[in-house]
Amino acid sequence: MRATMTPQDLADRFVQKFGTRVSNVQVKERCEGVKKLPQKTVWMTVSREDINDAVAELISIDYPHLGVIAASDNGDMIDLLYHLQVFFGGKHEEICVVFTVQVPKSDPHVPTISGLIPGAVYSEREKQDMIGVTVDGIPDSRRIFLPDDFPENVYPWRKDEKGIPPSMVRELWKVDRPTDRAVPPVTEPEPVEKKEPEPAKEAPSGGAAE
């Protein structure tokens, strides 16, 4: 049986190993579902220069399952959140570890982690497509969701001038609508008359029922 750790032990190990190279370390636990099963998560922020070292340290504890690399546009920064699970499959032992990497929009580069977790390349390609972070060293830089003729420097998840411009937004209700047909008017619904409930009839007293 493989050895497991508590979330706090795991967090302490990273603090001891990396010191000030990790920050915003938080251990959270919440219960989910009817059975109130515990879901344990360790959050920490690392620099893009340290993301591979952090993943390698996690691998030395237990080879993780990479769930997703999430992304968020936060003004001048893009946050990449690497969601990994260790002790995967152990009954009530799984711990989710989330590494947050803050990437400046002025220099939107981050190194690939696919040398450690090969499957990460698919989520990394998505980040290049959707939010405009260049993944240095990625072994496959092809687009994964956007077509090859999609405009350069337009990223669907961005909230700034590099997001989807109004000129690219289609009003789907207009697609293929005949131009020689009037727009049907919207009629107000007929009011429904409310009826008072009828009083209950009193049962006859005495005598045999008919």
SERO-4910 file (N, C-alpha, C, O; in steps of 0.05 Angstrom, whole numbers):
BEGIN
 pado doro    nc1    nc2    nc3   cac1   cac2   cac3    cc1    cc2    cc3    oc1    oc2    oc3
  Met    A     17    -24      0      0      0      0     18     25      0     37     27     16
  Arg    A     11     44    -17     28     68    -19     23     86      5      0     87     16
  Ala    A     43    101     13     41    119     35     26    144     27     29    154      4
  Thr    A      9    154     44     -6    179     39      1    200     59     15    194     79
  Met    A     -8    224     54     -2    247     72    -28    262     78    -48    259     63
  Thr    A    -28    277     99    -51    295    103    -46    320     86    -24    326     78
  Pro    A    -68    335     80    -64    360     65    -44    379     79    -28    392     65
  Gln    A    -46    381    105    -28    400    119      1    391    117     19    407    113
  Asp    A      6    364    119     33    353    116     44    360     88     67    367     85
  Leu    A     27    357     68     35    363     41     42    392     37     63    399     25
  Ala    A     26    410     48     31    439     47     57    445     61     73    461     51
  Asp    A     61    434     85     85    439    100    110    430     85    131    443     87
  Arg    A    108    408     71    131    398     56    139    418     34    163    423     30
  Phe    A    120    430     21    126    450      0    138    475     12    156    487      1
  Val    A    127    484     35    138    508     48    167    503     56    184    520     54
  Gln    A    172    479     67    199    472     76    218    470     52    241    478     54
  Lys    A    208    459     30    225    454      7    231    480     -8    253    485    -16
  Phe    A    210    497    -12    212    520    -30    214    546    -15    222    566    -27
  Gly    A    207    547     10    209    572     25    192    594     13    168    590      8
  Thr    A    204    617      8    189    640     -3    182    637    -32    168    654    -44
  Arg    A    191    615    -45    184    611    -73    156    602    -76    145    601    -98
  Val    A    142    594    -54    114    589    -54    100    609    -36    112    617    -16
  Ser    A     76    617    -43     62    637    -27     32    630    -28     23    613    -43
  Asn    A     17    645    -12    -12    641    -10    -20    611     -6    -38    601    -19
  Val    A     -5    598     11    -11    570     16    -36    567     34    -37    579     55
  Gln    A    -55    552     24    -80    548     39    -88    519     37    -85    505     17
  Val    A    -98    509     60   -109    482     61   -139    484     66   -147    496     86
  Lys    A   -154    473     48   -183    475     51   -196    447     50   -187    430     35
  Glu    A   -218    444     64   -233    419     63   -263    426     64   -272    442     80
  Arg    A   -277    413     46   -306    417     46   -319    390     41   -307    371     31
  Cys    A   -344    387     49   -358    362     46   -378    365     24   -392    386     21
  Glu    A   -381    344      8   -398    345    -15   -416    321    -16   -410    299     -5
  Gly    A   -439    324    -29   -458    302    -33   -474    295     -8   -471    307     13
  Val    A   -492    276    -12   -510    268      9   -494    256     32   -501    259     56
  Lys    A   -473    241     25   -457    228     46   -436    247     59   -422    239     77
  Lys    A   -435    272     49   -417    292     61   -388    282     61   -373    284     81
  Leu    A   -379    272     37   -352    262     35   -332    285     34   -338    305     20
  Pro    A   -310    283     48   -291    306     49   -276    309     23   -267    289     11
  Gln    A   -274    334     13   -258    341    -10   -236    359     -1   -241    381      8
  Lys    A   -211    350     -3   -188    364      8   -171    377    -14   -165    364    -34
  Thr    A   -165    402    -10   -150    417    -30   -127    433    -17   -131    446      4
  Val    A   -104    433    -30    -82    450    -21    -77    470    -44    -72    462    -67
  Trp    A    -78    496    -38    -74    517    -57    -47    530    -52    -40    534    -28
  Met    A    -33    537    -73     -8    552    -69     -1    566    -95     -8    557   -117
  Thr    A     12    589    -93     21    605   -116     51    600   -120     67    603   -101
  Val    A     59    594   -144     87    591   -151     93    608   -176     74    615   -191
  Ser    A    118    615   -180    125    631   -204    126    612   -228    128    588   -225
  Arg    A    125    624   -252    127    607   -276    154    594   -278    157    573   -290
  Glu    A    175    607   -267    202    595   -267    203    570   -249    220    553   -253
  Asp    A    185    568   -229    185    546   -210    164    525   -215    163    505   -200
  Ile    A    147    528   -236    125    510   -239    134    481   -244    122    462   -233
  Asn    A    155    478   -259    165    451   -265    177    438   -240    174    415   -235
  Asp    A    191    454   -224    203    444   -199    180    436   -179    182    416   -166
  Ala    A    158    452   -179    136    445   -161    122    420   -170    116    403   -153
  Val    A    118    416   -196    106    392   -206    124    368   -201    114    346   -194
  Ala    A    150    372   -205    169    350   -200    168    341   -170    170    317   -164
  Glu    A    166    361   -152    164    354   -124    138    338   -118    139    320   -102
  Leu    A    117    346   -131     92    331   -127     94    303   -138     84    284   -125
  Ile    A    108    299   -160    112    273   -171    128    256   -152    124    231   -150
  Ser    A    147    268   -138    163    253   -118    147    243    -95    154    224    -81
  Ile    A    124    256    -90    106    248    -68     87    226    -79     85    205    -66
  Asp    A     75    231   -101     57    211   -114     51    222   -142     43    245   -145
  Tyr    A     53    205   -162     49    215   -189     21    225   -192      2    210   -187
  Pro    A     18    250   -199     -9    262   -199    -25    257   -224    -14    252   -246
  His    A    -51    260   -221    -70    261   -244    -75    290   -249    -84    305   -232
  Leu    A    -69    299   -274    -74    327   -282   -103    329   -291   -111    317   -311
  Gly    A   -119    344   -275   -147    348   -283   -150    368   -305   -161    362   -326
  Val    A   -139    392   -301   -141    413   -321   -122    436   -314   -114    439   -290
  Ile    A   -115    451   -334   -101    477   -329   -122    498   -335   -128    503   -358
  Ala    A   -133    510   -314   -153    531   -318   -139    558   -322   -116    561   -317
  Ala    A   -155    577   -332   -143    604   -338   -164    625   -332   -188    621   -336
  Ser    A   -153    648   -323   -171    671   -316   -157    697   -323   -134    701   -316
  Asp    A   -171    714   -337   -161    741   -344   -167    760   -320   -190    766   -315
  Asn    A   -146    768   -307   -148    786   -283   -135    812   -287   -118    820   -272
  Gly    A   -142    826   -309   -131    853   -313   -104    851   -327   -102    843   -350
  Asp    A    -83    860   -312    -56    859   -323    -44    831   -322    -23    827   -334
  Met    A    -56    813   -308    -45    786   -305    -65    765   -315    -89    769   -315
  Ile    A    -54    743   -323    -69    719   -329    -61    698   -309    -38    691   -307
  Asp    A    -81    688   -295    -76    667   -275    -80    640   -288   -101    634   -300
  Leu    A    -60    623   -287    -62    595   -295    -63    578   -270    -47    580   -252
  Leu    A    -83    561   -269    -87    544   -245    -85    515   -253   -102    504   -268
  Tyr    A    -64    502   -243    -58    474   -250    -71    457   -228    -62    456   -206
  His    A    -92    442   -236   -107    425   -217    -96    397   -219   -100    384   -240
  Leu    A    -84    387   -198    -73    360   -198    -82    345   -174    -86    357   -153
  Gln    A    -86    319   -177    -95    302   -154    -74    282   -148    -64    268   -166
  Val    A    -67    279   -123    -49    258   -114    -65    238    -96    -86    244    -86
  Phe    A    -52    214    -93    -66    192    -78    -92    186    -91   -112    179    -78
  Phe    A    -93    189   -118   -117    185   -134   -127    156   -132   -112    138   -135
  Gly    A   -153    154   -126   -165    127   -123   -165    116    -96   -179     96    -90
  Gly    A   -150    128    -77   -151    119    -49   -176    128    -36   -185    151    -39
  Lys    A   -189    111    -20   -214    118     -8   -211    141     12   -197    137     33
  His    A   -223    164      7   -221    188     24   -193    198     27   -187    213     46
  Glu    A   -174    190      9   -147    198     12   -138    219     -9   -117    231     -6
  Glu    A   -154    222    -30   -146    239    -52   -144    268    -43   -161    278    -28
  Ile    A   -123    282    -52   -118    310    -46   -115    325    -73    -99    316    -90
  Cys    A   -129    346    -76   -126    363   -100   -105    385    -93   -108    399    -73
  Val    A    -85    387   -110    -65    408   -106    -68    427   -130    -67    419   -153
  Val    A    -71    453   -123    -74    473   -144    -51    492   -143    -47    507   -123
  Phe    A    -35    492   -164    -13    511   -167    -23    535   -184    -32    531   -206
  Thr    A    -22    559   -173    -30    583   -188     -4    597   -197     14    603   -182
  Val    A     -4    601   -224     19    616   -236      8    641   -248    -10    641   -265
  Gln    A     18    664   -240     10    690   -250     28    698   -273     52    701   -270
  Val    A     16    702   -296     31    708   -321     24    737   -329      1    743   -334
  Pro    A     43    755   -331     38    782   -339     30    784   -369     43    770   -386
  Lys    A     10    800   -375      2    803   -403     24    816   -420     25    813   -444
  Ser    A     41    831   -407     63    844   -421     84    824   -430    101    830   -448
  Asp    A     84    800   -419    103    779   -427     89    752   -422     96    737   -404
  Pro    A     69    746   -439     52    722   -434     65    696   -442     57    683   -461
  His    A     85    688   -427     99    663   -432     99    646   -407    100    656   -384
  Val    A     98    620   -411    101    601   -388    114    576   -400    109    568   -423
  Pro    A    131    562   -384    144    537   -395    124    514   -395    106    513   -378
  Thr    A    128    496   -413    111    472   -414    118    454   -390    141    453   -381
  Ile    A     98    439   -381    104    418   -361    101    390   -373    101    370   -359
  Ser    A     98    390   -400     93    364   -414    117    345   -412    114    321   -417
  Gly    A    141    355   -405    164    337   -401    160    320   -376    172    299   -374
  Leu    A    144    330   -357    138    315   -333    111    300   -335    109    277   -326
  Ile    A     91    314   -346     65    302   -350     58    305   -379     48    326   -387
  Pro    A     63    285   -396     59    288   -425     31    297   -433     28    312   -452
  Gly    A     10    288   -418    -17    295   -426    -23    325   -422    -44    334   -431
  Ala    A     -6    339   -408    -11    368   -404    -11    384   -430    -22    406   -431
  Val    A      1    373   -451      3    388   -476    -24    396   -487    -27    417   -500
  Tyr    A    -45    379   -483    -71    386   -493    -83    410   -480    -95    428   -493
  Ser    A    -80    411   -453    -91    434   -439    -73    459   -444    -84    481   -445
  Glu    A    -48    455   -448    -30    478   -455    -37    489   -483    -37    514   -486
  Arg    A    -43    472   -502    -51    482   -528    -77    498   -526    -81    518   -540
  Glu    A    -95    489   -508   -120    504   -504   -114    532   -494   -127    552   -503
  Lys    A    -95    535   -476    -88    561   -465    -77    580   -486    -82    604   -486
  Gln    A    -61    568   -505    -51    584   -527    -73    594   -545    -74    617   -553
  Asp    A    -92    576   -550   -115    583   -567   -133    604   -554   -140    624   -567
  Met    A   -141    599   -529   -164    613   -518   -157    638   -502   -173    656   -500
  Ile    A   -132    639   -491   -126    663   -474    -99    676   -481    -92    696   -469
  Gly    A    -85    664   -501    -62    678   -511    -37    676   -495    -20    694   -496
  Val    A    -33    654   -480     -8    650   -466      9    631   -483      0    609   -490
  Thr    A     33    640   -489     51    623   -504     65    604   -486     77    611   -466
  Val    A     64    578   -493     76    557   -476    103    550   -489    104    537   -510
  Asp    A    124    559   -476    151    554   -486    159    525   -484    155    512   -463
  Gly    A    169    514   -506    179    486   -506    157    466   -511    162    442   -509
  Ile    A    133    474   -516    111    456   -521    117    439   -546    125    450   -566
  Pro    A    114    412   -544    122    395   -567    102    396   -590    109    387   -612
  Asp    A     79    406   -585     58    408   -607     43    434   -603     27    436   -585
  Ser    A     49    453   -620     37    480   -617     13    485   -635      4    507   -638
  Arg    A      3    463   -648    -20    467   -666    -45    476   -650    -47    471   -626
  Arg    A    -63    491   -663    -88    498   -651   -104    472   -645   -101    452   -658
  Ile    A   -119    474   -624   -134    451   -615   -165    455   -617   -179    436   -621
  Phe    A   -174    479   -612   -202    485   -614   -210    505   -636   -231    503   -648
  Leu    A   -192    524   -641   -198    545   -660   -189    536   -688   -169    522   -690
  Pro    A   -203    543   -709   -195    535   -736   -170    550   -744   -162    571   -733
  Asp    A   -156    539   -764   -131    551   -773   -134    579   -784   -115    595   -783
  Asp    A   -158    586   -794   -162    612   -806   -173    632   -785   -182    654   -793
  Phe    A   -173    625   -760   -183    643   -739   -163    667   -738   -139    663   -740
  Pro    A   -173    692   -734   -155    715   -734   -133    713   -713   -138    703   -691
  Glu    A   -110    723   -720    -88    724   -701    -93    744   -680   -107    764   -684
  Asn    A    -82    739   -656    -84    758   -633   -112    764   -624   -118    785   -613
  Val    A   -130    745   -629   -157    746   -618   -161    721   -601   -158    698   -611
  Tyr    A   -168    724   -576   -170    702   -557   -197    702   -543   -203    721   -528
  Pro    A   -213    682   -546   -241    682   -536   -244    687   -506   -264    698   -497
  Trp    A   -224    679   -490   -226    682   -461   -216    708   -451   -219    714   -427
  Arg    A   -204    724   -467   -193    750   -458   -215    770   -454   -235    770   -469
  Lys    A   -212    787   -434   -232    808   -428   -223    836   -436   -236    856   -430
  Asp    A   -201    837   -451   -190    863   -459   -193    866   -489   -210    853   -502
  Glu    A   -177    883   -501   -179    889   -529   -172    865   -547   -177    866   -571
  Lys    A   -160    844   -535   -154    821   -551   -176    799   -549   -172    777   -559
  Gly    A   -198    806   -536   -220    787   -535   -236    788   -561   -228    801   -581
  Ile    A   -259    775   -562   -275    774   -586   -287    801   -591   -302    812   -574
  Pro    A   -282    813   -615   -293    840   -621   -322    837   -629   -331    816   -638
  Pro    A   -338    859   -626   -366    858   -634   -371    850   -662   -391    837   -669
  Ser    A   -352    856   -680   -355    849   -709   -355    819   -713   -364    809   -734
  Met    A   -345    803   -694   -344    774   -697   -368    760   -683   -371    736   -686
  Val    A   -385    776   -669   -408    764   -655   -431    762   -675   -439    782   -686
  Arg    A   -442    739   -678   -464    734   -697   -490    732   -681   -491    720   -660
  Glu    A   -511    745   -691   -537    743   -679   -551    719   -693   -562    721   -715
  Leu    A   -549    697   -679   -558    672   -692   -587    672   -700   -595    657   -718
  Trp    A   -603    688   -686   -632    687   -693   -636    699   -721   -657    694   -733
  Lys    A   -617    714   -732   -620    725   -758   -610    707   -780   -615    711   -804
  Val    A   -595    686   -773   -583    668   -793   -604    654   -809   -622    642   -798
  Asp    A   -603    656   -835   -621    643   -855   -649    652   -852   -667    639   -863
  Arg    A   -655    675   -839   -682    685   -838   -689    699   -864   -674    715   -873
  Pro    A   -712    692   -877   -719    706   -902   -721    736   -898   -732    746   -878
  Thr    A   -710    750   -917   -709    780   -915   -736    792   -924   -740    816   -918
  Asp    A   -753    777   -937   -778    788   -947   -802    782   -928   -825    785   -936
  Arg    A   -795    774   -904   -816    766   -885   -816    785   -862   -795    791   -850
  Ala    A   -839    795   -855   -840    814   -832   -835    799   -806   -842    776   -803
  Val    A   -824    814   -787   -820    802   -761   -847    800   -747   -861    819   -744
  Pro    A   -854    776   -739   -881    773   -727   -883    789   -701   -865    789   -685
  Pro    A   -906    803   -698   -909    819   -673   -912    802   -649   -922    779   -650
  Val    A   -902    812   -627   -905    798   -602   -931    807   -589   -934    830   -582
  Thr    A   -949    788   -585   -975    795   -573   -974    789   -543   -961    771   -534
  Glu    A   -989    807   -529   -991    803   -500  -1009    779   -494  -1029    776   -508
  Pro    A  -1002    763   -475  -1019    740   -469  -1046    749   -457  -1047    770   -443
  Glu    A  -1067    734   -463  -1093    740   -452  -1093    737   -422  -1082    717   -412
  Pro    A  -1105    756   -407  -1106    752   -378  -1124    729   -371  -1144    724   -383
  Val    A  -1115    715   -351  -1130    691   -341  -1148    700   -318  -1138    711   -298
  Glu    A  -1174    695   -321  -1193    703   -301  -1192    683   -278  -1195    659   -281
  Lys    A  -1188    694   -254  -1186    677   -231  -1214    672   -220  -1229    690   -215
  Lys    A  -1221    647   -215  -1246    639   -205  -1244    632   -175  -1225    619   -167
  Glu    A  -1264    641   -161  -1264    634   -132  -1272    605   -129  -1290    595   -143
  Pro    A  -1259    591   -111  -1266    563   -107  -1295    560    -96  -1303    576    -79
  Glu    A  -1309    540   -106  -1337    536    -96  -1335    524    -68  -1318    508    -62
  Pro    A  -1355    533    -51  -1355    521    -24  -1362    492    -24  -1378    482    -41
  Ala    A  -1350    478     -6  -1355    449     -5  -1383    443      4  -1394    457     21
  Lys    A  -1395    423     -8  -1423    415     -1  -1422    399     25  -1405    382     29
  Glu    A  -1443    405     42  -1445    390     67  -1457    363     62  -1477    361     47
  Ala    A  -1447    343     75  -1458    316     72  -1484    314     87  -1486    326    109
  Pro    A  -1504    301     76  -1531    298     90  -1527    283    116  -1512    263    118
  Ser    A  -1542    292    137  -1539    278    163  -1561    257    165  -1584    262    158
  Gly    A  -1554    234    177  -1574    213    182  -1583    199    157  -1578    208    134
  Gly    A  -1596    176    161  -1608    161    139  -1587    145    125  -1563    149    129
  Ala    A  -1596    127    109  -1578    110     94  -1568    124     70  -1582    140     58
  Ala    A  -1544    118     63  -1533    131     39  -1546    120     14  -1550     95     13
  Glu    A  -1552    137     -5  -1564    127    -30  -1543    116    -49  -1549    107    -71
***
